[in-house]
Amino acid sequence: MTSISLRTIREEHASLAAMLHSLRVMLDQGPGDEPAAFFDVMRAMLFYIDEFPERQHHPKESRWLFPKVAERAPEAAEALAKLERDHVGGEAAVRELQHLLLGWELMGDVRREAFGEALRRYIQFYLDHMRLEEAVVLPAAQKHFSTADWVEIDAAFASNTNPLAPGRPRDAVYDRLFTRIVMRAPGPIGLGG
């Protein structure tokens, strides 16, 4: 069974992976001749990660999906414990990145490497996190959940308003964020510069 919540989670993971890839590309390209635009786009991308995955996606996984998987698939307990630890530390990690980016912007290139190292670690951490969910948690849910389980979880995930999900209407506030990123980021990420 392919539920709304499974499709939503996978779409959100794909959007987040694309954003993480874009952050890495932006970091590699650097500010170039337009530092104001560069830092603006980087801040917007980190804000997206803080605003959407940390405040919508993870809380719903922790509240609805993970407990049900723990109940139905005890073999996933170790993975679930790690994922919950990741969720607890995720918001602080992205806030630290925002702080390090601001340090680079205000203090200059002397702070660039600290941001770059932290961003590369964060990207790897997040990609590993999503891989674990997709390799252990989602298959366990598919194997063990009843139709009633899916109805409950689908209802929780149906209200997500991921501004980057394909084919979904975007909330006006998130649409502004998405438009800002796309219009100001240089190619191949966006249409700017």
GUMAR-321839 format. One record per residue: residue in three letters; residue number from 1; x, y, z of N, C-alpha, C, CB in turn. Coordinates in steps of 0.2 Angstrom, whole numbers, plus 5000, padded with zeros to 4 digits. Glycine has a CB too. Layout:
! GUMAR-321839
['ala',NUM,[X,Y,Z],[X,Y,Z],[X,Y,Z],[X,Y,Z]]
...
***
This chain:
! GUMAR-321839
['met',1,[5004,4994,5000],[5000,5000,5000],[5004,5006,5000],[4995,5000,5006]]
['thr',2,[5003,5011,4995],[5006,5017,4995],[5002,5023,4998],[5009,5019,4988]]
['ser',3,[5003,5025,5004],[4999,5029,5008],[5001,5037,5006],[4999,5028,5015]]
['ile',4,[4997,5041,5008],[4998,5048,5007],[5004,5050,5011],[4992,5053,5009]]
['ser',5,[5005,5048,5017],[5010,5050,5021],[5017,5047,5019],[5009,5047,5029]]
['leu',6,[5017,5041,5016],[5023,5038,5013],[5025,5042,5007],[5022,5031,5011]]
['arg',7,[5021,5044,5003],[5022,5048,4997],[5025,5055,4999],[5016,5049,4993]]
['thr',8,[5021,5058,5004],[5023,5064,5007],[5030,5064,5010],[5018,5067,5012]]
['ile',9,[5032,5059,5014],[5038,5059,5017],[5044,5058,5012],[5039,5053,5022]]
['arg',10,[5042,5054,5007],[5047,5053,5001],[5048,5060,4997],[5045,5047,4997]]
['glu',11,[5043,5063,4996],[5043,5069,4992],[5047,5074,4996],[5036,5072,4991]]
['glu',12,[5046,5075,5003],[5049,5079,5007],[5056,5078,5008],[5046,5079,5014]]
['his',13,[5058,5071,5008],[5065,5069,5008],[5069,5071,5002],[5066,5062,5009]]
['ala',14,[5065,5070,4996],[5068,5072,4989],[5069,5080,4989],[5064,5070,4984]]
['ser',15,[5064,5084,4992],[5065,5091,4992],[5071,5093,4996],[5059,5094,4994]]
['leu',16,[5071,5090,5002],[5077,5092,5007],[5083,5090,5004],[5075,5088,5013]]
['ala',17,[5084,5084,5001],[5090,5082,4998],[5092,5087,4992],[5090,5075,4995]]
['ala',18,[5087,5089,4988],[5089,5094,4983],[5091,5101,4986],[5083,5096,4979]]
['met',19,[5088,5103,4992],[5090,5109,4995],[5097,5108,4998],[5086,5111,5001]]
['leu',20,[5099,5102,5001],[5106,5101,5004],[5111,5101,4998],[5106,5094,5007]]
['his',21,[5109,5098,4993],[5114,5098,4987],[5115,5105,4984],[5111,5094,4981]]
['ser',22,[5110,5109,4984],[5110,5116,4982],[5115,5120,4987],[5103,5119,4982]]
['leu',23,[5114,5119,4993],[5118,5122,4998],[5126,5121,4997],[5116,5120,5005]]
['arg',24,[5127,5114,4996],[5134,5112,4994],[5136,5116,4988],[5134,5104,4993]]
['val',25,[5132,5116,4983],[5134,5119,4976],[5136,5127,4978],[5129,5118,4971]]
['met',26,[5131,5130,4982],[5132,5137,4983],[5139,5138,4987],[5126,5140,4987]]
['leu',27,[5140,5134,4992],[5146,5134,4996],[5152,5133,4991],[5146,5129,5001]]
['asp',28,[5152,5129,4987],[5158,5128,4982],[5159,5133,4977],[5156,5121,4978]]
['gln',29,[5153,5136,4975],[5154,5142,4971],[5156,5148,4975],[5147,5144,4967]]
['gly',30,[5154,5149,4981],[5156,5155,4985],[5152,5161,4983],[5163,5156,4984]]
['pro',31,[5153,5167,4986],[5150,5173,4985],[5151,5176,4979],[5151,5178,4991]]
['gly',32,[5157,5175,4976],[5159,5178,4969],[5158,5186,4970],[5154,5175,4964]]
['asp',33,[5155,5189,4964],[5155,5196,4964],[5148,5199,4967],[5155,5198,4957]]
['glu',34,[5144,5194,4970],[5138,5196,4972],[5137,5193,4979],[5132,5194,4968]]
['pro',35,[5141,5195,4984],[5140,5193,4991],[5134,5194,4994],[5146,5195,4995]]
['ala',36,[5131,5199,4993],[5124,5201,4996],[5119,5196,4994],[5122,5208,4995]]
['ala',37,[5119,5194,4987],[5114,5189,4985],[5116,5182,4987],[5114,5189,4977]]
['phe',38,[5122,5181,4987],[5124,5174,4990],[5122,5173,4997],[5132,5174,4989]]
['phe',39,[5124,5177,5001],[5122,5176,5008],[5114,5177,5009],[5125,5182,5013]]
['asp',40,[5111,5181,5005],[5103,5181,5006],[5100,5174,5004],[5101,5186,5001]]
['val',41,[5103,5171,4999],[5100,5164,4997],[5102,5159,5002],[5103,5162,4990]]
['met',42,[5108,5159,5004],[5110,5154,5009],[5106,5155,5015],[5118,5155,5011]]
['arg',43,[5105,5161,5018],[5100,5162,5023],[5093,5159,5022],[5100,5169,5025]]
['ala',44,[5091,5160,5016],[5084,5158,5014],[5084,5150,5014],[5082,5161,5008]]
['met',45,[5089,5147,5012],[5089,5140,5011],[5090,5137,5018],[5095,5138,5007]]
['leu',46,[5094,5140,5023],[5094,5137,5030],[5088,5139,5033],[5100,5141,5033]]
['phe',47,[5085,5144,5032],[5078,5146,5035],[5073,5140,5033],[5076,5153,5033]]
['tyr',48,[5073,5138,5026],[5068,5133,5024],[5069,5127,5028],[5070,5132,5017]]
['ile',49,[5076,5125,5029],[5077,5119,5033],[5075,5119,5040],[5085,5117,5033]]
['asp',50,[5076,5125,5043],[5074,5126,5050],[5066,5126,5050],[5077,5133,5053]]
['glu',51,[5063,5130,5046],[5056,5131,5046],[5052,5125,5044],[5054,5137,5041]]
['phe',52,[5054,5121,5038],[5049,5116,5036],[5051,5109,5039],[5050,5115,5029]]
['pro',53,[5057,5106,5038],[5058,5100,5040],[5059,5100,5048],[5065,5097,5038]]
['glu',54,[5062,5105,5051],[5062,5104,5058],[5056,5106,5062],[5067,5110,5061]]
['arg',55,[5051,5110,5059],[5045,5112,5062],[5039,5108,5060],[5044,5119,5062]]
['gln',56,[5039,5105,5054],[5033,5101,5052],[5035,5094,5051],[5031,5104,5045]]
['his',57,[5040,5092,5047],[5041,5085,5045],[5043,5081,5051],[5047,5085,5040]]
['his',58,[5048,5083,5055],[5051,5079,5060],[5046,5078,5066],[5057,5082,5063]]
['pro',59,[5042,5084,5068],[5038,5083,5074],[5032,5078,5072],[5034,5089,5075]]
['lys',60,[5030,5078,5065],[5025,5073,5064],[5028,5066,5063],[5022,5074,5057]]
['glu',61,[5034,5065,5061],[5037,5058,5061],[5037,5056,5069],[5044,5058,5058]]
['ser',62,[5040,5060,5073],[5041,5059,5080],[5034,5057,5084],[5045,5064,5084]]
['arg',63,[5029,5061,5082],[5023,5060,5085],[5018,5054,5083],[5019,5066,5085]]
['trp',64,[5018,5054,5076],[5014,5049,5073],[5017,5043,5070],[5010,5052,5067]]
['leu',65,[5022,5043,5066],[5025,5038,5063],[5030,5033,5067],[5029,5040,5057]]
['phe',66,[5034,5036,5071],[5039,5032,5075],[5036,5028,5080],[5044,5037,5077]]
['pro',67,[5031,5031,5084],[5028,5027,5089],[5025,5021,5087],[5024,5031,5094]]
['lys',68,[5021,5022,5081],[5017,5016,5078],[5022,5011,5075],[5013,5019,5072]]
['val',69,[5028,5013,5072],[5033,5008,5070],[5036,5005,5076],[5038,5012,5066]]
['ala',70,[5037,5008,5081],[5040,5005,5087],[5035,5000,5090],[5042,5010,5093]]
['glu',71,[5029,5001,5090],[5024,4997,5093],[5023,4991,5088],[5017,5000,5093]]
['arg',72,[5023,4992,5082],[5022,4986,5077],[5028,4982,5075],[5018,4989,5071]]
['ala',73,[5034,4986,5075],[5040,4983,5073],[5046,4984,5077],[5042,4986,5066]]
['pro',74,[5046,4980,5083],[5051,4981,5088],[5059,4980,5085],[5050,4976,5093]]
['glu',75,[5059,4977,5079],[5066,4976,5076],[5069,4983,5074],[5065,4971,5071]]
['ala',76,[5064,4988,5074],[5067,4994,5071],[5069,4999,5077],[5061,4998,5067]]
['ala',77,[5069,4996,5083],[5070,5000,5089],[5076,5004,5089],[5069,4996,5095]]
['glu',78,[5082,5001,5087],[5088,5004,5087],[5088,5010,5082],[5094,4999,5085]]
['ala',79,[5086,5009,5076],[5085,5014,5071],[5081,5020,5074],[5083,5012,5064]]
['leu',80,[5075,5018,5076],[5071,5023,5079],[5074,5028,5084],[5064,5020,5082]]
['ala',81,[5078,5025,5089],[5081,5028,5094],[5086,5033,5091],[5085,5023,5099]]
['lys',82,[5090,5031,5086],[5095,5035,5083],[5091,5041,5079],[5099,5031,5078]]
['leu',83,[5086,5040,5076],[5082,5045,5072],[5079,5050,5077],[5076,5042,5068]]
['glu',84,[5077,5048,5083],[5074,5052,5088],[5080,5057,5091],[5071,5049,5094]]
['arg',85,[5085,5054,5092],[5091,5058,5094],[5093,5063,5089],[5097,5054,5095]]
['asp',86,[5093,5061,5082],[5094,5066,5077],[5089,5072,5077],[5094,5062,5070]]
['his',87,[5082,5070,5078],[5077,5075,5078],[5078,5080,5084],[5070,5072,5079]]
['val',88,[5080,5077,5089],[5081,5082,5095],[5087,5087,5094],[5083,5078,5102]]
['gly',89,[5092,5085,5091],[5098,5089,5089],[5097,5093,5083],[5104,5085,5089]]
['gly',90,[5093,5091,5079],[5092,5095,5072],[5091,5102,5072],[5087,5091,5068]]
['glu',91,[5087,5104,5076],[5085,5112,5076],[5091,5115,5079],[5079,5113,5081]]
['ala',92,[5095,5113,5084],[5101,5116,5086],[5106,5116,5081],[5103,5113,5093]]
['ala',93,[5107,5111,5077],[5112,5111,5072],[5111,5116,5066],[5112,5103,5069]]
['val',94,[5104,5116,5064],[5103,5121,5059],[5104,5128,5062],[5096,5120,5056]]
['arg',95,[5102,5129,5068],[5103,5136,5071],[5110,5138,5071],[5100,5137,5078]]
['glu',96,[5115,5133,5073],[5122,5134,5073],[5124,5136,5066],[5125,5128,5076]]
['leu',97,[5122,5132,5061],[5124,5134,5054],[5122,5141,5052],[5120,5129,5049]]
['gln',98,[5116,5143,5054],[5114,5150,5053],[5118,5155,5056],[5106,5151,5056]]
['his',99,[5121,5153,5062],[5125,5158,5066],[5132,5158,5063],[5126,5155,5073]]
['leu',100,[5134,5152,5061],[5141,5152,5057],[5141,5156,5050],[5143,5145,5056]]
['leu',101,[5135,5155,5047],[5134,5159,5041],[5135,5166,5042],[5128,5157,5037]]
['leu',102,[5131,5169,5047],[5131,5176,5049],[5138,5178,5051],[5126,5177,5055]]
['gly',103,[5142,5174,5054],[5149,5175,5056],[5153,5176,5050],[5152,5170,5060]]
['trp',104,[5152,5172,5045],[5156,5172,5039],[5154,5179,5035],[5154,5166,5034]]
['glu',105,[5148,5180,5035],[5145,5186,5031],[5148,5193,5035],[5138,5186,5031]]
['leu',106,[5148,5193,5041],[5150,5199,5045],[5157,5199,5046],[5146,5199,5051]]
['met',107,[5160,5194,5047],[5167,5194,5049],[5172,5192,5043],[5169,5189,5055]]
['gly',108,[5169,5190,5038],[5174,5189,5032],[5176,5182,5031],[5179,5193,5032]]
['asp',109,[5181,5181,5026],[5183,5174,5025],[5186,5170,5030],[5187,5175,5019]]
['val',110,[5189,5174,5035],[5192,5171,5041],[5187,5166,5044],[5194,5176,5046]]
['arg',111,[5180,5167,5043],[5175,5162,5046],[5172,5157,5041],[5169,5166,5049]]
['arg',112,[5174,5158,5035],[5172,5153,5029],[5173,5146,5030],[5175,5155,5023]]
['glu',113,[5179,5144,5032],[5180,5137,5033],[5176,5134,5039],[5188,5136,5034]]
['ala',114,[5175,5137,5044],[5171,5135,5050],[5164,5133,5047],[5171,5140,5056]]
['phe',115,[5161,5138,5043],[5155,5137,5041],[5155,5131,5036],[5152,5143,5037]]
['gly',116,[5160,5131,5031],[5160,5125,5026],[5160,5118,5029],[5166,5126,5022]]
['glu',117,[5165,5118,5035],[5165,5111,5038],[5159,5109,5041],[5171,5112,5043]]
['ala',118,[5156,5114,5045],[5150,5112,5048],[5144,5111,5043],[5147,5118,5053]]
['leu',119,[5144,5114,5038],[5139,5113,5033],[5140,5106,5030],[5139,5118,5027]]
['arg',120,[5146,5104,5028],[5147,5098,5025],[5145,5092,5030],[5155,5097,5023]]
['arg',121,[5147,5093,5036],[5145,5088,5041],[5137,5087,5042],[5148,5090,5048]]
['tyr',122,[5134,5093,5042],[5127,5093,5042],[5123,5090,5037],[5124,5100,5043]]
['ile',123,[5126,5091,5031],[5123,5088,5025],[5124,5080,5025],[5127,5091,5018]]
['gln',124,[5130,5078,5027],[5131,5071,5028],[5126,5068,5033],[5138,5069,5029]]
['phe',125,[5126,5071,5039],[5121,5069,5044],[5114,5068,5042],[5122,5074,5050]]
['tyr',126,[5112,5073,5038],[5105,5073,5036],[5103,5068,5031],[5103,5080,5033]]
['leu',127,[5108,5067,5026],[5107,5062,5021],[5107,5055,5024],[5113,5063,5015]]
['asp',128,[5112,5054,5029],[5112,5048,5032],[5105,5047,5036],[5118,5047,5037]]
['his',129,[5103,5052,5039],[5096,5052,5043],[5091,5049,5038],[5095,5059,5046]]
['met',130,[5090,5053,5033],[5085,5051,5028],[5085,5044,5025],[5084,5056,5022]]
['arg',131,[5092,5042,5024],[5093,5035,5021],[5091,5030,5026],[5100,5034,5020]]
['leu',132,[5092,5031,5033],[5090,5026,5038],[5082,5026,5039],[5093,5029,5045]]
['glu',133,[5079,5032,5038],[5072,5031,5038],[5069,5027,5032],[5069,5039,5038]]
['glu',134,[5072,5028,5026],[5069,5025,5020],[5071,5018,5020],[5072,5029,5014]]
['ala',135,[5077,5016,5023],[5079,5009,5023],[5076,5005,5029],[5087,5009,5024]]
['val',136,[5074,5008,5034],[5072,5004,5040],[5065,5006,5042],[5076,5005,5046]]
['val',137,[5063,5012,5043],[5057,5014,5046],[5051,5013,5041],[5057,5021,5048]]
['leu',138,[5052,5016,5035],[5047,5016,5030],[5045,5009,5028],[5048,5020,5024]]
['pro',139,[5050,5004,5027],[5048,4997,5025],[5045,4994,5031],[5054,4993,5023]]
['ala',140,[5047,4995,5037],[5043,4992,5043],[5036,4994,5043],[5047,4994,5049]]
['ala',141,[5035,5001,5042],[5028,5003,5042],[5024,5000,5036],[5028,5011,5041]]
['gln',142,[5027,4999,5030],[5023,4996,5025],[5022,4989,5027],[5027,4997,5019]]
['lys',143,[5026,4986,5030],[5025,4979,5032],[5020,4977,5037],[5032,4975,5033]]
['his',144,[5020,4982,5042],[5016,4980,5048],[5010,4985,5049],[5021,4981,5054]]
['phe',145,[5009,4990,5046],[5003,4994,5047],[4997,4992,5044],[5005,5002,5045]]
['ser',146,[4992,4993,5048],[4985,4991,5046],[4982,4997,5042],[4980,4989,5052]]
['thr',147,[4977,4996,5039],[4973,5002,5035],[4972,5007,5040],[4967,4999,5031]]
['ala',148,[4969,5005,5046],[4967,5010,5051],[4974,5014,5053],[4964,5007,5057]]
['asp',149,[4979,5011,5054],[4986,5015,5055],[4987,5020,5050],[4992,5010,5056]]
['trp',150,[4986,5018,5044],[4988,5023,5038],[4983,5028,5038],[4988,5019,5032]]
['val',151,[4977,5027,5039],[4972,5033,5039],[4974,5038,5045],[4965,5030,5041]]
['glu',152,[4976,5036,5050],[4978,5040,5056],[4984,5044,5054],[4979,5036,5062]]
['ile',153,[4989,5041,5051],[4995,5044,5050],[4995,5048,5043],[5001,5039,5048]]
['asp',154,[4991,5046,5039],[4990,5050,5033],[4986,5057,5034],[4985,5046,5028]]
['ala',155,[4982,5057,5039],[4978,5063,5041],[4983,5068,5044],[4973,5061,5046]]
['ala',156,[4988,5065,5048],[4993,5070,5051],[4997,5073,5046],[4997,5066,5056]]
['phe',157,[5000,5069,5041],[5004,5072,5036],[5001,5076,5030],[5008,5066,5033]]
['ala',158,[4994,5075,5030],[4991,5078,5024],[4991,5086,5025],[4983,5076,5024]]
['ser',159,[4992,5088,5031],[4992,5096,5032],[4999,5099,5031],[4990,5097,5039]]
['asn',160,[5004,5095,5029],[5011,5098,5027],[5011,5102,5021],[5016,5092,5026]]
['thr',161,[5014,5108,5022],[5014,5113,5016],[5021,5114,5014],[5011,5119,5019]]
['asn',162,[5024,5109,5012],[5031,5109,5009],[5031,5113,5003],[5034,5102,5007]]
['pro',163,[5035,5119,5003],[5035,5124,4997],[5039,5121,4991],[5038,5130,4999]]
['leu',164,[5042,5115,4992],[5046,5113,4987],[5043,5106,4984],[5053,5111,4989]]
['ala',165,[5038,5104,4987],[5035,5097,4984],[5032,5098,4977],[5030,5095,4989]]
['pro',166,[5033,5094,4973],[5030,5095,4966],[5023,5093,4966],[5034,5090,4961]]
['gly',167,[5019,5097,4962],[5012,5096,4961],[5008,5098,4967],[5011,5089,4959]]
['arg',168,[5010,5101,4972],[5006,5103,4978],[5005,5110,4978],[5009,5101,4984]]
['pro',169,[4999,5113,4980],[4998,5120,4981],[5003,5122,4986],[4991,5122,4982]]
['arg',170,[5005,5128,4985],[5010,5131,4990],[5006,5136,4994],[5016,5134,4987]]
['asp',171,[5008,5136,5001],[5006,5142,5005],[5009,5148,5003],[5007,5140,5012]]
['ala',172,[5005,5154,5003],[5008,5160,5000],[5014,5162,5004],[5002,5165,5001]]
['val',173,[5015,5161,5010],[5021,5163,5014],[5027,5159,5012],[5020,5162,5021]]
['tyr',174,[5026,5152,5011],[5031,5148,5009],[5033,5149,5001],[5029,5141,5010]]
['asp',175,[5028,5151,4997],[5029,5153,4990],[5034,5158,4990],[5022,5154,4987]]
['arg',176,[5033,5163,4994],[5038,5169,4994],[5045,5167,4995],[5036,5174,4999]]
['leu',177,[5046,5162,5000],[5052,5159,5002],[5055,5155,4996],[5052,5155,5008]]
['phe',178,[5051,5151,4993],[5053,5147,4987],[5055,5152,4981],[5048,5142,4985]]
['thr',179,[5051,5157,4980],[5052,5161,4974],[5059,5165,4976],[5047,5166,4974]]
['arg',180,[5060,5167,4982],[5066,5171,4984],[5072,5166,4982],[5066,5173,4991]]
['ile',181,[5072,5160,4984],[5078,5156,4983],[5079,5155,4975],[5077,5149,4986]]
['val',182,[5074,5153,4972],[5074,5152,4965],[5076,5158,4961],[5068,5149,4962]]
['met',183,[5074,5164,4962],[5075,5170,4958],[5082,5172,4960],[5070,5175,4960]]
['arg',184,[5085,5171,4966],[5091,5174,4968],[5097,5169,4967],[5091,5177,4975]]
['ala',185,[5096,5163,4968],[5101,5158,4967],[5104,5158,4960],[5099,5151,4970]]
['pro',186,[5110,5157,4959],[5113,5156,4952],[5111,5149,4950],[5120,5158,4952]]
['gly',187,[5112,5148,4943],[5111,5142,4940],[5117,5137,4942],[5111,5142,4932]]
['pro',188,[5116,5131,4943],[5110,5127,4941],[5104,5127,4946],[5112,5120,4939]]
['ile',189,[5105,5130,4952],[5100,5130,4957],[5094,5134,4956],[5104,5132,4964]]
['gly',190,[5096,5140,4953],[5090,5145,4952],[5091,5148,4946],[5089,5149,4958]]
['leu',191,[5087,5154,4945],[5087,5158,4939],[5092,5164,4940],[5081,5160,4937]]
['gly',192,[5094,5166,4946],[5098,5172,4947],[5105,5172,4944],[5098,5173,4954]]
['gly',193,[5108,5177,4944],[5115,5178,4942],[5118,5174,4937],[5119,5177,4948]]
***
